[in-house]
Amino acid sequence: MKKILLITYTVLLLIPSIAMAGDTFTQVTSTQSRLTLNEYVSEVLKTNPDIKSMQAEVAGFEARYHYTGVI
């Protein structure tokens, strides 16, 4: 009788944990489907002001190189 009570008690303790784990998995998969890595990187490249200024600086160096032939 004690074994049955112990097993029942253990199962009742585990059920909420299993239910919460299923909800967490659903939340993670829905979050991952929102934005891929390539989309995230392209968004950062478009919106980060430091990266924009570095890209403009490189474009200036390239324009000067093509104009004079030497940096």
MDAnalysis code that builds the backbone (N, CA, C; Angstrom):
import MDAnalysis as mda
import numpy as np

u = mda.Universe.empty(213, n_residues=71, atom_resindex=np.repeat(np.arange(71), 3), trajectory=True)
u.add_TopologyAttr("name", ["N", "CA", "C"] * 71)
u.add_TopologyAttr("resid", np.arange(1, 72))
u.add_TopologyAttr("resname", ["MET", "LYS", "LYS", "ILE", "LEU", "LEU", "ILE", "THR", "TYR", "THR", "VAL", "LEU", "LEU", "LEU", "ILE", "PRO", "SER", "ILE", "ALA", "MET", "ALA", "GLY", "ASP", "THR", "PHE", "THR", "GLN", "VAL", "THR", "SER", "THR", "GLN", "SER", "ARG", "LEU", "THR", "LEU", "ASN", "GLU", "TYR", "VAL", "SER", "GLU", "VAL", "LEU", "LYS", "THR", "ASN", "PRO", "ASP", "ILE", "LYS", "SER", "MET", "GLN", "ALA", "GLU", "VAL", "ALA", "GLY", "PHE", "GLU", "ALA", "ARG", "TYR", "HIS", "TYR", "THR", "GLY", "VAL", "ILE"])
u.atoms.positions = np.array([
    [0.827, -1.194, 0.000],
    [0.000, 0.000, 0.000],
    [0.867, 1.252, 0.000],
    [1.970, 1.197, 0.765],
    [2.846, 2.363, 0.835],
    [3.499, 2.630, -0.523],
    [3.814, 1.550, -1.268],
    [4.420, 1.715, -2.581],
    [3.471, 2.438, -3.531],
    [2.214, 2.084, -3.494],
    [1.222, 2.693, -4.381],
    [1.070, 4.181, -4.047],
    [1.022, 4.497, -2.773],
    [0.914, 5.895, -2.371],
    [2.160, 6.688, -2.787],
    [3.325, 6.111, -2.632],
    [4.566, 6.780, -3.014],
    [4.612, 7.017, -4.524],
    [4.221, 6.035, -5.300],
    [4.204, 6.180, -6.761],
    [3.176, 7.235, -7.181],
    [2.006, 7.198, -6.583],
    [0.970, 8.181, -6.897],
    [1.433, 9.590, -6.544],
    [2.030, 9.754, -5.405],
    [2.522, 11.052, -4.953],
    [3.611, 11.561, -5.909],
    [4.506, 10.691, -6.319],
    [5.579, 11.075, -7.235],
    [5.021, 11.506, -8.583],
    [4.065, 10.764, -9.097],
    [3.450, 11.104, -10.387],
    [2.737, 12.440, -10.293],
    [2.019, 12.665, -9.202],
    [1.310, 13.932, -9.033],
    [2.274, 15.114, -8.920],
    [3.436, 14.891, -8.377],
    [4.430, 15.962, -8.306],
    [5.051, 16.252, -9.671],
    [5.188, 15.240, -10.509],
    [5.833, 15.416, -11.813],
    [4.923, 16.003, -12.880],
    [3.622, 15.841, -12.766],
    [2.698, 16.301, -13.806],
    [2.809, 17.811, -14.057],
    [2.807, 18.680, -13.050],
    [2.950, 20.114, -13.341],
    [4.282, 20.458, -14.002],
    [5.343, 19.788, -13.611],
    [6.646, 20.047, -14.221],
    [6.650, 19.690, -15.698],
    [6.053, 18.581, -16.033],
    [5.993, 18.155, -17.428],
    [5.128, 19.121, -18.234],
    [4.020, 19.574, -17.662],
    [3.137, 20.508, -18.365],
    [3.845, 21.832, -18.616],
    [4.589, 22.327, -17.640],
    [5.310, 23.597, -17.811],
    [6.434, 23.449, -18.818],
    [7.083, 22.319, -18.866],
    [8.156, 22.095, -19.828],
    [7.602, 22.128, -21.248],
    [6.432, 21.602, -21.464],
    [5.811, 21.647, -22.784],
    [5.500, 23.067, -23.203],
    [5.033, 23.918, -22.299],
    [4.757, 25.311, -22.609],
    [6.036, 26.059, -22.956],
    [7.108, 25.797, -22.245],
    [8.381, 26.455, -22.510],
    [8.889, 26.086, -23.887],
    [8.766, 24.844, -24.281],
    [9.214, 24.412, -25.600],
    [8.432, 25.137, -26.689],
    [7.131, 25.304, -26.495],
    [6.305, 26.004, -27.472],
    [6.735, 27.453, -27.593],
    [7.051, 28.114, -26.491],
    [7.479, 29.506, -26.521],
    [8.808, 29.653, -27.240],
    [9.740, 28.760, -27.015],
    [11.052, 28.847, -27.646],
    [10.936, 28.651, -29.142],
    [10.162, 27.678, -29.582],
    [10.055, 27.434, -31.020],
    [9.335, 28.581, -31.715],
    [8.343, 29.192, -31.082],
    [7.665, 30.314, -31.732],
    [8.580, 31.532, -31.804],
    [9.449, 31.727, -30.818],
    [10.399, 32.826, -30.846],
    [11.433, 32.611, -31.935],
    [11.908, 31.394, -32.100],
    [12.917, 31.109, -33.104],
    [12.375, 31.264, -34.506],
    [11.099, 31.046, -34.719],
    [10.549, 31.148, -36.060],
    [10.318, 32.590, -36.472],
    [10.423, 33.518, -35.571],
    [10.191, 34.918, -35.893],
    [11.311, 35.514, -36.731],
    [12.573, 35.261, -36.380],
    [13.691, 35.936, -37.005],
    [14.849, 34.966, -37.196],
    [15.322, 34.849, -38.419],
    [16.468, 33.982, -38.657],
    [17.748, 34.776, -38.407],
    [18.859, 34.094, -38.375],
    [20.136, 34.751, -38.126],
    [20.467, 35.738, -39.241],
    [20.248, 35.355, -40.485],
    [20.531, 36.253, -41.610],
    [19.668, 37.507, -41.555],
    [18.399, 37.350, -41.195],
    [17.518, 38.512, -41.064],
    [17.984, 39.420, -39.932],
    [18.400, 38.822, -38.826],
    [18.878, 39.605, -37.689],
    [20.136, 40.384, -38.056],
    [21.083, 39.733, -38.732],
    [22.326, 40.400, -39.118],
    [22.041, 41.532, -40.098],
    [21.183, 41.310, -41.076],
    [20.871, 42.373, -42.032],
    [20.177, 43.540, -41.349],
    [19.340, 43.267, -40.371],
    [18.673, 44.340, -39.612],
    [19.692, 45.151, -38.823],
    [20.649, 44.485, -38.206],
    [21.684, 45.187, -37.445],
    [22.547, 46.030, -38.380],
    [22.906, 45.478, -39.524],
    [23.723, 46.227, -40.481],
    [23.008, 47.472, -40.991],
    [21.696, 47.406, -41.114],
    [20.935, 48.556, -41.602],
    [20.744, 49.629, -40.538],
    [20.628, 49.239, -39.273],
    [20.222, 50.194, -38.250],
    [21.334, 50.663, -37.321],
    [22.473, 49.994, -37.280],
    [23.548, 50.364, -36.357],
    [24.308, 51.571, -36.911],
    [24.330, 52.704, -36.198],
    [25.005, 53.899, -36.718],
    [26.517, 53.734, -36.837],
    [27.136, 52.981, -35.959],
    [28.584, 52.763, -36.053],
    [28.938, 52.006, -37.324],
    [28.163, 50.988, -37.637],
    [28.422, 50.206, -38.844],
    [28.163, 51.063, -40.080],
    [27.114, 51.897, -40.035],
    [26.833, 52.781, -41.167],
    [27.996, 53.733, -41.418],
    [28.555, 54.311, -40.355],
    [29.668, 55.249, -40.541],
    [30.906, 54.528, -41.062],
    [31.164, 53.307, -40.596],
    [32.302, 52.543, -41.102],
    [32.109, 52.187, -42.569],
    [30.880, 51.839, -42.960],
    [30.613, 51.530, -44.363],
    [30.814, 52.767, -45.231],
    [30.410, 53.935, -44.740],
    [30.606, 55.176, -45.484],
    [32.093, 55.494, -45.610],
    [32.854, 55.257, -44.555],
    [34.295, 55.494, -44.595],
    [34.971, 54.572, -45.611],
    [34.588, 53.312, -45.631],
    [35.156, 52.367, -46.597],
    [34.766, 52.783, -48.017],
    [33.525, 53.210, -48.199],
    [33.099, 53.661, -49.527],
    [33.915, 54.872, -49.966],
    [34.230, 55.764, -49.031],
    [35.075, 56.921, -49.352],
    [36.473, 56.506, -49.763],
    [37.057, 55.546, -49.040],
    [38.386, 55.042, -49.407],
    [38.359, 54.396, -50.789],
    [37.313, 53.626, -51.053],
    [37.206, 52.973, -52.362],
    [37.059, 54.004, -53.474],
    [36.260, 55.052, -53.243],
    [36.075, 56.096, -54.258],
    [37.390, 56.820, -54.500],
    [38.130, 57.105, -53.442],
    [39.413, 57.804, -53.601],
    [40.400, 56.907, -54.335],
    [40.388, 55.618, -54.053],
    [41.287, 54.683, -54.725],
    [40.981, 54.622, -56.211],
    [39.701, 54.530, -56.541],
    [39.321, 54.440, -57.944],
    [39.588, 55.755, -58.674],
    [39.515, 56.884, -57.978],
    [39.738, 58.188, -58.600],
    [41.230, 58.422, -58.865],
    [42.080, 58.115, -57.853],
    [43.497, 58.385, -58.002],
    [44.297, 57.167, -58.401],
    [43.779, 56.028, -58.137],
    [44.514, 54.804, -58.410],
    [45.406, 54.395, -57.258],
    [45.578, 55.264, -56.250],
    [46.417, 54.981, -55.086],
    [45.699, 55.524, -53.861],
    [45.866, 54.825, -52.778],
    [45.278, 55.323, -51.522],
    [46.183, 56.369, -50.929],
])
